[in-house]
Amino acid sequence: ITPNPDYDMDTVGLPEKQAFQVYRKAIVRRLRRRGMPIRDALRHVEDKTDLARDILTEEMDQRPVYINRAPVLHKFGIMAFRPKLVKGDVLQVSPLIVSGFNA
C-alpha cells in the first residue's frame, strides 16, 4: 500500500491484475448475458482482452471495492472505495487513510 496525494478519501488505485481477480465473476456474468459461452468468457478474462477490459471498467464504475485491513478491531477496519486502474502491483490510497489502515 502506498499513499497517492491525487486520490480522494474514498478512492483507491487498484492494480490491473488484482482488479481482474476481484471482478472476475462479474465480468464473466456480463459476458454470459451477452450470449457468450462460459468457456469463451473465461478465456477473455484470463487473456485480459479489450472486451474484458471494457466490461471491467463498467463494473468498476458501478461496484465499489471493500478493503479489509486485518485484524479488524473496530468498525472502520472495513471500508468501501471507488476503484481506479493503476499500473504496477501496488495498491494506492489517499494519504488521509494510510494511518487509519496502519499501512
VMD Tcl script that builds the backbone (N, CA, C; Angstrom):
set m [mol new atoms 309]
animate dup $m
set s [atomselect $m all]
$s set {name element resname resid chain x y z} {
  {N N ILE 1 A 0.857 -1.181 0.000}
  {CA C ILE 1 A 0.000 0.000 0.000}
  {C C ILE 1 A 0.893 1.230 0.000}
  {N N THR 2 A 0.618 2.151 -0.914}
  {CA C THR 2 A 1.363 3.402 -0.956}
  {C C THR 2 A 0.387 4.575 -1.005}
  {N N PRO 3 A 0.767 5.707 -0.427}
  {CA C PRO 3 A -0.111 6.882 -0.497}
  {C C PRO 3 A -0.010 7.568 -1.855}
  {N N ASN 4 A -1.127 8.079 -2.329}
  {CA C ASN 4 A -1.180 8.841 -3.570}
  {C C ASN 4 A -1.955 10.118 -3.271}
  {N N PRO 5 A -1.295 11.280 -3.235}
  {CA C PRO 5 A -1.968 12.521 -2.855}
  {C C PRO 5 A -3.020 12.986 -3.860}
  {N N ASP 6 A -3.074 12.394 -5.047}
  {CA C ASP 6 A -4.070 12.790 -6.040}
  {C C ASP 6 A -5.436 12.162 -5.785}
  {N N TYR 7 A -5.518 11.177 -4.898}
  {CA C TYR 7 A -6.764 10.459 -4.655}
  {C C TYR 7 A -7.555 11.087 -3.521}
  {N N ASP 8 A -8.890 10.988 -3.659}
  {CA C ASP 8 A -9.784 11.403 -2.586}
  {C C ASP 8 A -9.785 10.341 -1.499}
  {N N MET 9 A -10.490 10.637 -0.439}
  {CA C MET 9 A -10.526 9.721 0.693}
  {C C MET 9 A -11.246 8.406 0.357}
  {N N ASP 10 A -12.144 8.440 -0.609}
  {CA C ASP 10 A -12.898 7.240 -0.948}
  {C C ASP 10 A -12.469 6.618 -2.278}
  {N N THR 11 A -11.262 6.909 -2.724}
  {CA C THR 11 A -10.747 6.373 -3.978}
  {C C THR 11 A -9.534 5.496 -3.699}
  {N N VAL 12 A -9.428 4.406 -4.444}
  {CA C VAL 12 A -8.293 3.504 -4.301}
  {C C VAL 12 A -7.764 3.167 -5.693}
  {N N GLY 13 A -6.448 3.121 -5.817}
  {CA C GLY 13 A -5.813 2.706 -7.063}
  {C C GLY 13 A -5.603 1.206 -7.024}
  {N N LEU 14 A -6.313 0.498 -7.866}
  {CA C LEU 14 A -6.291 -0.959 -7.879}
  {C C LEU 14 A -5.465 -1.444 -9.064}
  {N N PRO 15 A -4.421 -2.238 -8.827}
  {CA C PRO 15 A -3.640 -2.787 -9.950}
  {C C PRO 15 A -4.509 -3.652 -10.850}
  {N N GLU 16 A -4.176 -3.668 -12.134}
  {CA C GLU 16 A -4.988 -4.373 -13.119}
  {C C GLU 16 A -5.107 -5.863 -12.801}
  {N N LYS 17 A -4.020 -6.464 -12.374}
  {CA C LYS 17 A -4.036 -7.901 -12.060}
  {C C LYS 17 A -5.031 -8.201 -10.934}
  {N N GLN 18 A -5.019 -7.389 -9.892}
  {CA C GLN 18 A -5.950 -7.585 -8.779}
  {C C GLN 18 A -7.382 -7.254 -9.186}
  {N N ALA 19 A -7.549 -6.254 -10.049}
  {CA C ALA 19 A -8.891 -5.870 -10.487}
  {C C ALA 19 A -9.558 -7.017 -11.238}
  {N N PHE 20 A -8.819 -7.672 -12.118}
  {CA C PHE 20 A -9.392 -8.805 -12.843}
  {C C PHE 20 A -9.725 -9.937 -11.880}
  {N N GLN 21 A -8.943 -10.098 -10.838}
  {CA C GLN 21 A -9.204 -11.152 -9.859}
  {C C GLN 21 A -10.456 -10.824 -9.036}
  {N N VAL 22 A -10.598 -9.558 -8.638}
  {CA C VAL 22 A -11.742 -9.155 -7.816}
  {C C VAL 22 A -13.044 -9.191 -8.613}
  {N N TYR 23 A -13.018 -8.708 -9.838}
  {CA C TYR 23 A -14.222 -8.577 -10.649}
  {C C TYR 23 A -14.420 -9.734 -11.626}
  {N N ARG 24 A -13.709 -10.813 -11.467}
  {CA C ARG 24 A -13.759 -11.932 -12.405}
  {C C ARG 24 A -15.182 -12.460 -12.612}
  {N N LYS 25 A -15.889 -12.735 -11.540}
  {CA C LYS 25 A -17.241 -13.289 -11.655}
  {C C LYS 25 A -18.202 -12.309 -12.304}
  {N N ALA 26 A -18.068 -11.045 -11.992}
  {CA C ALA 26 A -18.957 -10.039 -12.582}
  {C C ALA 26 A -18.700 -9.881 -14.077}
  {N N ILE 27 A -17.440 -9.962 -14.486}
  {CA C ILE 27 A -17.110 -9.855 -15.905}
  {C C ILE 27 A -17.663 -11.061 -16.664}
  {N N VAL 28 A -17.465 -12.248 -16.119}
  {CA C VAL 28 A -17.977 -13.460 -16.765}
  {C C VAL 28 A -19.504 -13.398 -16.847}
  {N N ARG 29 A -20.165 -12.921 -15.807}
  {CA C ARG 29 A -21.620 -12.808 -15.803}
  {C C ARG 29 A -22.100 -11.880 -16.924}
  {N N ARG 30 A -21.431 -10.747 -17.075}
  {CA C ARG 30 A -21.829 -9.810 -18.142}
  {C C ARG 30 A -21.596 -10.398 -19.522}
  {N N LEU 31 A -20.498 -11.091 -19.700}
  {CA C LEU 31 A -20.234 -11.721 -20.993}
  {C C LEU 31 A -21.261 -12.811 -21.293}
  {N N ARG 32 A -21.651 -13.564 -20.272}
  {CA C ARG 32 A -22.670 -14.598 -20.449}
  {C C ARG 32 A -24.008 -13.976 -20.836}
  {N N ARG 33 A -24.347 -12.844 -20.229}
  {CA C ARG 33 A -25.610 -12.179 -20.554}
  {C C ARG 33 A -25.626 -11.655 -21.983}
  {N N ARG 34 A -24.455 -11.432 -22.537}
  {CA C ARG 34 A -24.363 -11.004 -23.937}
  {C C ARG 34 A -24.417 -12.180 -24.903}
  {N N GLY 35 A -24.540 -13.405 -24.370}
  {CA C GLY 35 A -24.698 -14.581 -25.206}
  {C C GLY 35 A -23.417 -15.347 -25.469}
  {N N MET 36 A -22.358 -15.047 -24.747}
  {CA C MET 36 A -21.083 -15.727 -24.968}
  {C C MET 36 A -21.034 -17.018 -24.139}
  {N N PRO 37 A -20.530 -18.107 -24.714}
  {CA C PRO 37 A -20.369 -19.339 -23.933}
  {C C PRO 37 A -19.394 -19.119 -22.759}
  {N N ILE 38 A -19.588 -19.880 -21.708}
  {CA C ILE 38 A -18.816 -19.657 -20.488}
  {C C ILE 38 A -17.322 -19.883 -20.703}
  {N N ARG 39 A -16.966 -20.851 -21.525}
  {CA C ARG 39 A -15.538 -21.092 -21.776}
  {C C ARG 39 A -14.890 -19.908 -22.476}
  {N N ASP 40 A -15.599 -19.333 -23.431}
  {CA C ASP 40 A -15.067 -18.156 -24.121}
  {C C ASP 40 A -14.979 -16.961 -23.170}
  {N N ALA 41 A -15.982 -16.822 -22.301}
  {CA C ALA 41 A -15.971 -15.717 -21.339}
  {C C ALA 41 A -14.782 -15.843 -20.388}
  {N N LEU 42 A -14.533 -17.043 -19.905}
  {CA C LEU 42 A -13.391 -17.264 -19.014}
  {C C LEU 42 A -12.071 -17.025 -19.734}
  {N N ARG 43 A -12.015 -17.406 -20.992}
  {CA C ARG 43 A -10.802 -17.185 -21.781}
  {C C ARG 43 A -10.538 -15.685 -21.972}
  {N N HIS 44 A -11.599 -14.914 -22.190}
  {CA C HIS 44 A -11.449 -13.463 -22.324}
  {C C HIS 44 A -10.890 -12.844 -21.040}
  {N N VAL 45 A -11.368 -13.323 -19.907}
  {CA C VAL 45 A -10.885 -12.798 -18.620}
  {C C VAL 45 A -9.439 -13.200 -18.383}
  {N N GLU 46 A -9.091 -14.439 -18.674}
  {CA C GLU 46 A -7.720 -14.909 -18.460}
  {C C GLU 46 A -6.729 -14.196 -19.376}
  {N N ASP 47 A -7.138 -13.955 -20.618}
  {CA C ASP 47 A -6.259 -13.289 -21.585}
  {C C ASP 47 A -6.296 -11.773 -21.462}
  {N N LYS 48 A -7.220 -11.260 -20.665}
  {CA C LYS 48 A -7.377 -9.807 -20.455}
  {C C LYS 48 A -7.533 -9.080 -21.788}
  {N N THR 49 A -8.508 -9.519 -22.557}
  {CA C THR 49 A -8.756 -8.923 -23.866}
  {C C THR 49 A -9.367 -7.531 -23.711}
  {N N ASP 50 A -9.469 -6.826 -24.823}
  {CA C ASP 50 A -10.046 -5.481 -24.805}
  {C C ASP 50 A -11.509 -5.505 -24.369}
  {N N LEU 51 A -12.243 -6.514 -24.802}
  {CA C LEU 51 A -13.641 -6.647 -24.392}
  {C C LEU 51 A -13.748 -6.838 -22.885}
  {N N ALA 52 A -12.895 -7.675 -22.318}
  {CA C ALA 52 A -12.906 -7.892 -20.873}
  {C C ALA 52 A -12.507 -6.614 -20.125}
  {N N ARG 53 A -11.560 -5.851 -20.664}
  {CA C ARG 53 A -11.166 -4.592 -20.032}
  {C C ARG 53 A -12.295 -3.572 -20.052}
  {N N ASP 54 A -13.027 -3.507 -21.153}
  {CA C ASP 54 A -14.164 -2.586 -21.236}
  {C C ASP 54 A -15.224 -2.928 -20.197}
  {N N ILE 55 A -15.520 -4.205 -20.068}
  {CA C ILE 55 A -16.507 -4.633 -19.078}
  {C C ILE 55 A -15.979 -4.403 -17.669}
  {N N LEU 56 A -14.676 -4.589 -17.468}
  {CA C LEU 56 A -14.074 -4.323 -16.156}
  {C C LEU 56 A -14.270 -2.866 -15.758}
  {N N THR 57 A -14.020 -1.955 -16.669}
  {CA C THR 57 A -14.196 -0.533 -16.332}
  {C C THR 57 A -15.659 -0.201 -16.047}
  {N N GLU 58 A -16.592 -0.834 -16.774}
  {CA C GLU 58 A -18.013 -0.628 -16.492}
  {C C GLU 58 A -18.366 -1.130 -15.094}
  {N N GLU 59 A -17.863 -2.304 -14.748}
  {CA C GLU 59 A -18.138 -2.866 -13.420}
  {C C GLU 59 A -17.513 -2.012 -12.316}
  {N N MET 60 A -16.318 -1.493 -12.570}
  {CA C MET 60 A -15.655 -0.681 -11.553}
  {C C MET 60 A -16.398 0.631 -11.316}
  {N N ASP 61 A -17.092 1.126 -12.333}
  {CA C ASP 61 A -17.895 2.334 -12.160}
  {C C ASP 61 A -19.133 2.070 -11.311}
  {N N GLN 62 A -19.648 0.849 -11.360}
  {CA C GLN 62 A -20.890 0.531 -10.667}
  {C C GLN 62 A -20.697 -0.118 -9.303}
  {N N ARG 63 A -19.620 -0.866 -9.119}
  {CA C ARG 63 A -19.437 -1.630 -7.881}
  {C C ARG 63 A -18.223 -1.131 -7.103}
  {N N PRO 64 A -18.400 -0.847 -5.824}
  {CA C PRO 64 A -17.239 -0.446 -5.019}
  {C C PRO 64 A -16.392 -1.653 -4.636}
  {N N VAL 65 A -15.205 -1.370 -4.133}
  {CA C VAL 65 A -14.298 -2.400 -3.640}
  {C C VAL 65 A -14.242 -2.253 -2.123}
  {N N TYR 66 A -14.368 -3.357 -1.415}
  {CA C TYR 66 A -14.269 -3.338 0.039}
  {C C TYR 66 A -12.859 -3.747 0.426}
  {N N ILE 67 A -12.226 -2.915 1.236}
  {CA C ILE 67 A -10.870 -3.210 1.678}
  {C C ILE 67 A -10.909 -3.484 3.173}
  {N N ASN 68 A -10.317 -4.593 3.555}
  {CA C ASN 68 A -10.296 -5.039 4.936}
  {C C ASN 68 A -8.846 -5.049 5.399}
  {N N ARG 69 A -8.551 -4.304 6.415}
  {CA C ARG 69 A -7.207 -4.290 6.986}
  {C C ARG 69 A -7.235 -5.177 8.224}
  {N N ALA 70 A -6.758 -6.401 8.095}
  {CA C ALA 70 A -6.816 -7.367 9.186}
  {C C ALA 70 A -5.728 -7.079 10.217}
  {N N PRO 71 A -5.902 -7.307 11.472}
  {CA C PRO 71 A -7.137 -7.702 12.134}
  {C C PRO 71 A -8.068 -6.512 12.301}
  {N N VAL 72 A -9.345 -6.745 12.103}
  {CA C VAL 72 A -10.340 -5.685 12.222}
  {C C VAL 72 A -10.730 -5.573 13.694}
  {N N LEU 73 A -10.334 -4.469 14.295}
  {CA C LEU 73 A -10.612 -4.266 15.719}
  {C C LEU 73 A -11.685 -3.207 15.948}
  {N N HIS 74 A -12.108 -2.516 14.900}
  {CA C HIS 74 A -13.157 -1.510 15.036}
  {C C HIS 74 A -13.943 -1.444 13.738}
  {N N LYS 75 A -15.033 -0.690 13.753}
  {CA C LYS 75 A -15.928 -0.695 12.595}
  {C C LYS 75 A -15.339 -0.055 11.350}
  {N N PHE 76 A -14.281 0.727 11.478}
  {CA C PHE 76 A -13.681 1.362 10.320}
  {C C PHE 76 A -12.554 0.527 9.718}
  {N N GLY 77 A -12.414 -0.720 10.127}
  {CA C GLY 77 A -11.400 -1.602 9.570}
  {C C GLY 77 A -11.768 -2.103 8.180}
  {N N ILE 78 A -13.060 -2.028 7.856}
  {CA C ILE 78 A -13.535 -2.399 6.531}
  {C C ILE 78 A -14.171 -1.163 5.925}
  {N N MET 79 A -13.675 -0.760 4.746}
  {CA C MET 79 A -14.214 0.426 4.089}
  {C C MET 79 A -14.443 0.143 2.609}
  {N N ALA 80 A -15.396 0.860 2.030}
  {CA C ALA 80 A -15.680 0.746 0.605}
  {C C ALA 80 A -15.008 1.900 -0.134}
  {N N PHE 81 A -14.436 1.590 -1.287}
  {CA C PHE 81 A -13.731 2.585 -2.087}
  {C C PHE 81 A -14.180 2.493 -3.536}
  {N N ARG 82 A -14.054 3.622 -4.241}
  {CA C ARG 82 A -14.261 3.630 -5.687}
  {C C ARG 82 A -12.917 3.322 -6.337}
  {N N PRO 83 A -12.820 2.233 -7.096}
  {CA C PRO 83 A -11.529 1.836 -7.656}
  {C C PRO 83 A -11.187 2.561 -8.954}
  {N N LYS 84 A -9.889 2.712 -9.177}
  {CA C LYS 84 A -9.330 3.199 -10.426}
  {C C LYS 84 A -8.181 2.264 -10.788}
  {N N LEU 85 A -8.046 1.958 -12.075}
  {CA C LEU 85 A -6.958 1.085 -12.514}
  {C C LEU 85 A -5.638 1.835 -12.486}
  {N N VAL 86 A -4.591 1.163 -11.986}
  {CA C VAL 86 A -3.244 1.735 -11.965}
  {C C VAL 86 A -2.262 0.702 -12.509}
  {N N LYS 87 A -1.140 1.187 -12.967}
  {CA C LYS 87 A -0.076 0.296 -13.445}
  {C C LYS 87 A 0.721 -0.206 -12.244}
  {N N GLY 88 A 1.340 -1.341 -12.385}
  {CA C GLY 88 A 2.175 -1.890 -11.323}
  {C C GLY 88 A 1.414 -2.857 -10.447}
  {N N ASP 89 A 2.005 -3.157 -9.276}
  {CA C ASP 89 A 1.436 -4.142 -8.360}
  {C C ASP 89 A 1.111 -3.568 -6.985}
  {N N VAL 90 A 1.056 -2.250 -6.871}
  {CA C VAL 90 A 0.892 -1.607 -5.569}
  {C C VAL 90 A -0.492 -0.983 -5.455}
  {N N LEU 91 A -1.147 -1.231 -4.328}
  {CA C LEU 91 A -2.426 -0.624 -4.021}
  {C C LEU 91 A -2.174 0.813 -3.576}
  {N N GLN 92 A -2.886 1.774 -4.165}
  {CA C GLN 92 A -2.669 3.179 -3.839}
  {C C GLN 92 A -3.912 3.749 -3.162}
  {N N VAL 93 A -3.703 4.450 -2.050}
  {CA C VAL 93 A -4.806 5.064 -1.312}
  {C C VAL 93 A -4.457 6.509 -0.989}
  {N N SER 94 A -5.432 7.239 -0.505}
  {CA C SER 94 A -5.207 8.624 -0.103}
  {C C SER 94 A -4.317 8.671 1.139}
  {N N PRO 95 A -3.459 9.669 1.259}
  {CA C PRO 95 A -2.613 9.778 2.455}
  {C C PRO 95 A -3.433 9.985 3.731}
  {N N LEU 96 A -4.675 10.415 3.607}
  {CA C LEU 96 A -5.515 10.646 4.784}
  {C C LEU 96 A -5.882 9.352 5.505}
  {N N ILE 97 A -5.924 8.246 4.792}
  {CA C ILE 97 A -6.351 6.998 5.422}
  {C C ILE 97 A -5.200 6.024 5.659}
  {N N VAL 98 A -3.985 6.403 5.306}
  {CA C VAL 98 A -2.851 5.488 5.482}
  {C C VAL 98 A -2.665 5.153 6.959}
  {N N SER 99 A -2.742 6.144 7.820}
  {CA C SER 99 A -2.554 5.864 9.251}
  {C C SER 99 A -3.742 5.098 9.817}
  {N N GLY 100 A -4.947 5.341 9.299}
  {CA C GLY 100 A -6.128 4.607 9.759}
  {C C GLY 100 A -6.062 3.142 9.428}
  {N N PHE 101 A -5.484 2.799 8.309}
  {CA C PHE 101 A -5.306 1.408 7.916}
  {C C PHE 101 A -3.982 0.848 8.411}
  {N N ASN 102 A -3.211 1.644 9.132}
  {CA C ASN 102 A -1.920 1.222 9.692}
  {C C ASN 102 A -1.012 0.671 8.590}
  {N N ALA 103 A -0.969 1.399 7.473}
  {CA C ALA 103 A -0.209 0.948 6.323}
  {C C ALA 103 A 1.167 1.586 6.290}
}
mol reanalyze $m
mol bondsrecalc $m
mol representation Tube
mol addrep $m
